[in-house]
Amino acid sequence: MTEPTYPDAPPPQYPGAPPQYPTAPPQSPQGAPQYPGATPPPYPGTTPPEYPATAPQYPTAAPPQYPTAPPPQYPTTAVPPQYPAWAPPQYPDASPQYPTATPPQQPPRIPAQGFAPPPAPPQPPVLDRTVDIDPHTGRIHLAARQRGADATAIGQLVFQLPHFLCSLLVIGIISMFLAAPFNYLLIGAWIASGALVFHRPTEKVLARYLFRMRPALHSELTRLEPIWHQVTAKAGVSPETYDLWIEDHKAVNATAAAGHIVGVTRYALETLPDAQLAAVLAHELGHHRGGHAWATLLGYWYSMPARIAWAAFRIAAVIAFQIASVFSLLGALVVGLVSVVVLVAAALSFPPLLLVLVTPYLLAAVGRRSELRADVQAAELGFADAMIEVFHGFLRDEEQALAIAARENGGRAVRPGLGQRLLSSHPDTHTRIRRLEDWRAAAAAAAR
C-alpha cells in the first residue's frame, strides 16, 4: 500500500514587507532581553480594537408589581356552641354488700418427732415495785458481831473432814518422793494454804477464774451501791467489808463467794425491782454472816488434792479398760477386777475413803439447810415479802422449763429423780416459800 501524494501548495503571501526585527536585542546584565520604551513594538498591519471610554448603559428594568390582596376577614360575631352543664353522676347511698369470705383454717402445725420447736426468747419481766425499800436510812448502828459461823457452817467443815484426810494422804504420798526436810515442808505448806481463802487478792483471783465473775462497772455500781448500803444498814454491817461483783448470766441469781465477795447476775440487776434486788443481796449477806461462804470454799480447797487423785485414777482405769478390750474381753474383765480390788484395799486400809461415798449427800443436806437460814435472815431484815415475790418468779421460770422439757420428751413430764433431789444444794422453791410464809405468820403473831 502506497502513501497518498498531495499537490504542492504555494507558500502563503503576506501583505507588505515582512516585519523587521532587531538583529541583536540588548542583553541585560542578568541575560534577559531589554525592550526599548515602555510599550512593546507595534506589529504592522494590525490595529488594536478601540473600546468606548465608558461602559455601555443597560436599561434598568423595574421589578414586576404584584397586586396586594387584602387579608380575609373572619366574622367576629360568631357564637360558640352551647354545651349542657356537667353534673356529677349520682351513686346510691349504700355501697353494695359483698359476701365476706373467711380465710381457710390451716391445720395446727405438728412438729416432727425428735425435733422440738425452739423456745421463745425470754422476755424481761416488767418491773413491779409493789414492795420497795425505805430510801431514808438515818443513822447506821454497826453490830458488834459482823460475821460468825452458825451450825450449818460447822456442819460443812465436819462433813468435809473425810475429804481433808484423803487429800492429806495424797500429799503424804507425794512427799515420800522428797528429801527429809522438804516432805514436812510440803505438808505444812498445804495445811497453811487454807488461810489464802481469807486473803482478798487471792479471793479476787478465785472469783474471776473459779466463779467466773468480774468487778462491777461504774454504771452498775450506780444502781447497786445505794441498795447494798440500805441492806447493810439494816443488818448493822459496814458496806466496805464486802466487794460487789457481777456474773454475766441470763438468770436471776446471786452468790456469796469466799470471805468478802457478793456477786449478783447482770440479768437480776437489770430486771429486778429495788426491793427484790435488795432481798437477794440480803440473802447473800446472810450466807456471809453465818459463815457459809468461807466454810464451803475452805472445804472445797482442802478436798482439791483428793478430787484430783480420784479423777486421775478414773481416767487411768478407763484408758486401761479400753486398751484391754481391744485385745480381748478377758483382758478388759481383768482390768476392771484389778480396779475394784485396788479401791477395796485402799478403803480397808484407810477407812475415811468409805465416808467419801456418803459425804456428798450429807453436804447437800447441809447446803439446803444453809439456804433456808439465809432466807430467814433476809426476812428478819424486812425483806420477807420481797423474797416471796422473787421465789414466785422462780416458780414461773421452773414451770416454763418443765413445759419445754415435756414438749421435747413427747408430752411426758420430766421431773428430777430422787438421787438428783438428794444431791441438790438448794431446797425446792415451794419449800422456801412455805418457810417464809410460816416465819411471816409467826412474826405477825408475836407482834400482837
C-alpha positions in Angstrom: 0.0 0.0 0.0 1.4 3.4 -1.1 1.1 6.7 0.7 -1.1 9.3 -0.9 0.5 12.3 -2.6 -0.7 15.8 -2.2 -0.3 18.7 -4.6 2.4 21.2 -3.8 0.9 24.2 -2.2 2.4 27.6 -2.8 3.7 29.4 0.3 1.4 32.0 1.8 1.8 35.5 0.7 1.7 38.2 3.4 0.8 41.7 2.5 3.5 44.3 2.6 7.0 43.9 3.7 7.9 41.4 6.3 8.4 42.7 9.8 11.8 43.9 10.7 13.2 42.6 14.0 16.4 43.9 15.5 19.3 41.7 14.9 20.6 41.6 18.3 18.4 42.6 21.2 20.3 44.3 24.0 21.2 42.0 26.8 20.5 42.9 30.4 23.1 42.2 33.0 21.2 39.1 34.0 20.7 38.0 30.4 17.0 38.9 30.0 16.1 40.8 26.7 15.6 44.6 27.1 12.8 46.3 25.2 13.1 49.9 24.4 10.4 52.1 25.7 7.6 51.3 28.0 5.4 49.7 25.3 6.1 46.7 23.1 6.8 47.3 19.5 3.8 47.5 17.2 3.0 44.9 14.7 2.4 46.0 11.2 -0.9 45.6 9.6 -2.9 45.2 12.8 -4.6 47.8 14.9 -5.8 47.1 18.4 -9.6 47.3 18.8 -11.0 50.5 20.1 -13.2 50.3 23.1 -15.5 53.0 24.2 -14.3 55.1 27.2 -17.5 54.5 29.1 -19.2 51.2 29.8 -22.4 50.6 27.9 -25.6 51.6 29.8 -28.2 48.9 30.1 -31.8 49.9 30.9 -32.7 49.1 34.4 -35.9 47.1 34.5 -38.2 47.7 37.4 -39.3 44.7 39.3 -42.8 43.5 38.5 -45.5 44.8 40.6 -47.8 42.2 42.1 -51.3 43.1 43.3 -51.6 43.1 47.1 -54.7 41.1 48.1 -56.3 42.2 51.5 -56.3 39.5 54.2 -59.5 37.5 54.6 -62.0 38.9 57.1 -63.4 36.5 59.6 -66.7 37.2 61.3 -66.3 38.3 64.9 -69.9 37.8 65.9 -69.8 34.0 65.8 -71.4 32.5 69.0 -69.5 29.5 70.4 -71.6 26.3 70.6 -73.5 25.9 73.9 -72.9 22.6 75.8 -75.1 21.3 78.6 -73.8 21.9 82.1 -71.9 18.8 83.5 -73.3 17.3 86.7 -71.6 14.5 88.7 -73.1 11.1 88.4 -75.4 10.1 91.2 -74.5 6.9 93.1 -76.7 5.1 95.6 -76.1 6.0 99.2 -75.4 2.4 100.4 -72.5 0.6 98.8 -73.2 -2.9 97.5 -72.6 -5.6 100.1 -70.3 -8.3 99.0 -70.1 -11.6 100.8 -67.0 -11.7 103.1 -65.1 -14.9 102.6 -63.5 -16.3 105.7 -59.9 -17.4 105.2 -59.4 -21.2 105.2 -58.4 -22.6 108.5 -55.0 -24.1 108.5 -54.5 -27.3 110.5 -52.2 -26.8 113.5 -48.6 -27.5 112.7 -47.3 -30.6 114.3 -43.5 -30.7 114.8 -41.7 -33.7 113.5 -40.8 -36.4 116.0 -37.4 -35.7 117.6 -37.4 -32.0 116.6 -38.9 -29.6 119.1 -39.6 -26.1 118.1 -37.1 -23.6 119.5 -38.4 -22.0 122.7 -39.3 -18.3 122.6 -36.7 -16.0 123.8 -37.2 -15.0 127.4 -38.8 -11.6 127.8 -37.6 -9.4 130.7 -40.4 -9.1 133.3 -42.0 -5.7 133.9 -40.6 -4.1 137.0 -43.3 -4.3 139.7 -42.4 -2.0 142.6 -45.3 -3.1 144.8 -42.8 -3.7 147.6 -40.0 -1.2 148.0 -37.3 -0.3 150.5 -37.2 2.8 152.6 -34.8 5.3 151.0 -34.2 7.1 154.3 -31.8 5.0 156.4 -30.9 7.5 159.1 -28.1 6.8 161.5 -26.3 3.4 160.9 -25.5 1.3 164.0 -22.9 -1.3 163.3 -23.4 -4.6 165.1 -20.7 -5.8 167.4 -20.6 -9.2 165.6 -20.1 -8.6 161.9 -19.8 -12.3 160.9 -19.6 -15.7 162.5 -20.1 -19.4 162.0 -23.5 -21.0 162.6 -24.4 -24.7 162.9 -24.6 -25.2 159.1 -21.1 -23.7 158.7 -19.7 -26.1 161.3 -21.5 -28.9 159.6 -19.9 -28.1 156.3 -16.4 -28.3 157.9 -17.2 -31.6 159.8 -18.6 -33.3 156.7 -15.6 -32.1 154.6 -13.2 -33.8 157.1 -13.0 -37.2 155.1 -12.1 -35.3 152.0 -9.4 -33.4 154.0 -7.9 -36.7 155.3 -7.9 -38.2 151.8 -6.1 -35.1 150.5 -3.6 -35.3 153.3 -3.0 -39.0 152.3 -2.3 -37.8 148.7 0.0 -35.1 149.8 1.8 -37.5 152.1 2.3 -40.0 149.2 3.8 -37.2 147.1 6.0 -36.0 149.9 7.6 -39.5 150.1 9.5 -38.8 146.9 11.2 -35.7 148.5 14.1 -35.5 150.9 13.6 -35.3 154.7 13.3 -31.6 155.2 11.1 -30.9 152.2 8.5 -33.5 152.7 7.4 -31.9 156.0 7.6 -28.5 154.4 5.2 -29.7 151.7 2.6 -31.0 154.1 2.9 -27.8 156.3 2.6 -25.5 153.3 -0.5 -27.3 152.1 -2.2 -27.1 155.5 -1.3 -23.4 155.9 -2.6 -22.6 152.3 -6.2 -22.6 153.7 -5.6 -19.1 155.0 -5.5 -17.8 151.4 -9.3 -18.2 151.4 -9.4 -15.1 153.6 -6.8 -13.2 151.6 -8.6 -10.6 149.5 -6.2 -10.6 146.4 -6.5 -14.4 146.3 -10.3 -14.1 146.7 -10.4 -11.9 143.6 -8.4 -14.4 141.6 -10.7 -17.2 142.7 -13.8 -15.1 141.9 -12.6 -14.3 138.5 -11.3 -17.7 137.3 -13.2 -20.2 139.6 -16.6 -18.5 139.9 -16.5 -16.7 136.5 -17.2 -13.2 138.0 -16.0 -9.7 137.2 -15.9 -6.4 139.1 -19.0 -4.3 138.7 -18.8 -1.4 136.3 -19.4 2.2 137.3 -22.8 2.2 135.6 -23.7 -1.0 137.5 -22.5 0.4 140.8 -24.7 3.4 140.4 -27.7 1.3 141.0 -26.2 -1.5 143.1 -24.4 0.5 145.8 -27.4 2.5 147.1 -29.4 -0.7 147.5 -26.4 -2.5 149.1 -26.0 0.4 151.6 -29.6 0.0 152.6 -29.2 -3.7 153.2 -26.0 -3.4 155.2 -27.5 -0.5 157.2 -30.4 -2.7 158.3 -28.0 -5.5 159.2 -25.6 -3.2 161.1 -22.7 -4.3 158.8 -20.2 -2.0 157.2 -20.7 -1.9 153.4 -17.0 -1.8 152.8 -16.5 -5.2 154.3 -17.6 -6.9 151.1 -16.9 -6.4 147.4 -19.7 -6.3 144.8 -19.1 -8.4 141.7 -21.2 -9.3 138.6 -22.0 -12.6 136.9 -22.8 -12.4 133.2 -25.7 -14.9 133.3 -29.2 -14.7 131.9 -30.8 -15.8 135.2 -31.8 -14.3 138.5 -29.1 -15.4 140.8 -26.5 -14.2 143.4 -23.5 -15.8 145.0 -21.6 -15.3 148.3 -18.1 -16.3 147.4 -15.0 -16.7 149.7 -15.0 -14.3 152.6 -15.6 -10.9 151.1 -17.3 -11.2 147.7 -21.0 -10.8 146.9 -21.9 -11.5 143.3 -25.2 -10.9 141.5 -26.1 -11.6 137.9 -26.4 -8.8 135.4 -29.9 -10.1 134.5 -31.0 -9.7 138.1 -29.5 -6.2 138.2 -31.4 -5.2 135.1 -34.8 -6.8 135.7 -35.5 -7.0 139.4 -37.1 -4.0 141.2 -35.2 -2.4 144.1 -37.0 -4.4 146.8 -36.4 -7.8 145.2 -32.8 -6.9 144.4 -32.3 -5.8 148.0 -33.8 -9.1 149.2 -31.4 -11.1 147.0 -28.5 -9.2 148.4 -29.8 -9.6 151.9 -29.9 -13.4 151.3 -26.2 -13.4 150.3 -25.3 -11.3 153.2 -27.0 -13.9 155.4 -24.6 -16.5 154.0 -21.6 -14.3 154.8 -22.8 -13.6 158.3 -23.5 -17.2 159.0 -20.0 -18.3 157.7 -21.5 -20.5 155.0 -19.4 -19.0 152.2 -15.9 -19.3 153.7 -16.7 -22.8 155.2 -17.8 -24.1 151.8 -14.8 -22.6 150.0 -12.4 -23.9 152.7 -13.7 -27.4 152.5 -13.5 -27.3 148.7 -9.9 -26.1 148.9 -8.8 -28.9 151.2 -10.6 -31.5 149.2 -8.9 -30.5 145.9 -5.9 -33.0 146.1 -8.2 -35.9 146.8 -10.5 -34.8 143.9 -7.6 -34.6 141.5 -6.3 -38.0 142.5 -9.7 -39.6 142.1 -10.2 -38.0 138.7 -6.7 -39.3 137.6 -7.5 -42.8 138.9 -10.8 -42.9 136.9 -9.1 -41.7 133.7 -6.3 -44.3 134.0 -8.8 -47.1 134.7 -11.0 -46.1 131.7 -7.9 -45.9 129.4 -6.6 -49.3 130.6 -10.1 -50.9 130.1 -10.4 -49.6 126.6 -6.9 -50.8 125.6 -7.5 -54.2 127.1 -10.9 -54.5 125.4 -9.2 -54.1 122.0 -7.2 -57.3 122.5 -9.8 -59.5 124.3 -12.8 -59.4 126.6 -10.9 -61.3 129.2 -8.3 -58.6 129.5 -11.0 -56.0 130.0 -12.5 -58.0 132.8 -9.1 -58.4 134.4 -8.5 -54.6 134.3 -12.0 -54.0 135.9 -11.3 -56.6 138.6 -7.9 -55.0 139.4 -9.5 -51.6 139.7 -12.1 -52.9 142.2 -9.5 -54.7 144.2 -7.4 -51.5 144.5 -10.4 -49.5 145.7 -11.4 -52.1 148.3 -7.9 -52.4 149.6 -7.5 -48.6 149.8 -10.8 -48.3 151.7 -9.9 -51.1 154.1 -6.5 -49.7 154.8 -7.8 -46.1 155.1 -11.4 -46.0 156.4 -12.1 -42.3 155.6 -12.4 -43.4 152.0 -15.6 -45.2 152.8 -17.1 -42.0 154.2 -16.3 -40.1 150.9 -19.1 -42.2 149.3 -21.8 -40.7 151.6 -20.4 -37.2 152.3 -21.8 -35.7 149.0 -25.4 -36.4 150.3 -24.6 -35.0 153.7 -23.0 -31.9 152.3 -26.1 -31.3 150.1 -28.4 -31.6 153.1 -26.3 -29.1 155.0 -26.4 -26.8 151.9 -30.2 -26.9 151.8 -30.3 -26.0 155.5 -28.0 -23.1 155.0 -30.2 -21.7 152.2 -33.2 -21.7 154.5 -31.2 -20.0 157.2 -30.2 -17.3 154.7 -33.8 -16.8 153.7 -34.8 -16.3 157.3 -32.0 -13.8 157.8 -33.2 -11.8 154.8 -36.7 -11.9 156.2 -35.5 -10.6 159.6 -34.1 -7.5 157.8 -37.6 -6.8 156.4 -37.5 -8.5 153.0 -39.8 -11.4 153.6 -42.5 -10.2 151.1 -39.8 -9.3 148.5 -38.2 -12.7 148.9 -41.6 -14.4 148.3 -42.0 -12.4 145.1 -38.6 -13.5 143.9 -39.5 -17.1 144.6 -42.7 -16.8 142.7 -40.7 -15.6 139.7 -38.5 -18.7 140.2 -41.7 -20.9 140.0 -42.8 -19.3 136.7 -39.3 -20.0 135.2 -39.4 -23.6 136.5 -42.8 -24.2 135.1 -41.7 -22.9 131.7 -38.6 -25.1 131.7 -40.7 -28.1 132.6 -43.1 -27.4 129.8 -40.3 -27.1 127.3 -38.8 -30.4 128.6 -42.1 -32.2 128.4 -42.6 -31.0 124.8 -39.2 -32.3 123.9 -40.0 -35.6 125.6 -43.1 -36.3 123.7 -45.5 -34.8 126.1 -44.4 -36.7 129.2 -43.5 -34.6 132.2 -39.9 -34.6 133.3 -39.3 -34.5 137.0 -35.9 -34.7 138.8 -35.3 -38.1 140.3 -34.7 -39.0 144.0 -30.9 -39.1 143.6 -30.9 -35.7 141.9 -33.0 -34.1 144.7 -30.8 -35.6 147.4 -27.7 -34.2 145.8 -29.2 -30.7 145.2 -27.7 -28.0 147.4 -30.9 -25.8 147.2 -34.3 -26.8 148.5 -37.2 -26.7 146.2 -38.9 -23.4 145.7 -42.3 -24.4 147.2 -40.5 -25.3 150.5 -38.7 -22.0 150.6 -42.0 -20.1 150.1 -43.7 -22.1 152.7 -40.9 -21.5 155.3 -41.0 -17.7 154.7 -44.8 -17.7 155.0 -44.6 -19.6 158.3 -42.0 -17.1 159.5 -44.1 -14.2 158.5 -47.2 -15.6 160.3 -45.1 -16.3 163.4 -43.7 -12.7 163.3 -47.2 -11.3 162.9 -48.5 -13.4 165.9 -45.6 -12.3 168.0 -46.2 -8.6 167.2 -49.7 -8.9 168.5 
